[in-house]
Amino acid sequence: MGDAPLPVPHPQVLFTQIDDGTGVLLHLDTKFYFTLNATGVVVWKALEARAGNVDAIAERLSKEFRVAPEVARRDVAAVLDSLRADGLVASG
């Protein structure tokens, strides 16, 4: 899982970060809004930057939020699953 290619943000999805560290995604094709918590924002920014892999994102989450690496990996996987299910990302 850690070495699998990351998806990329769908070209029709706009991201806005809110002052409290959360974020909002707008899918221009569906006109639906989606909210991201602080973890989701870190994952989304990593996808935009095409930064590393799941393990690299999990390592950043682990350090930033002071959680165990296994917890961070599960969180990254959960965010990616949600983004895929809602059509917010495409295959990398």
Protein Blocks (a to p, Z undefined) as FASTA:
>chain_A
ZZpccddddfkbccdddfkopacdddfklopacdddfklmmmmmmmmnogajfklmmmmm
mmmnopafklmmmmmmmmmmmmmmnopaccZZ
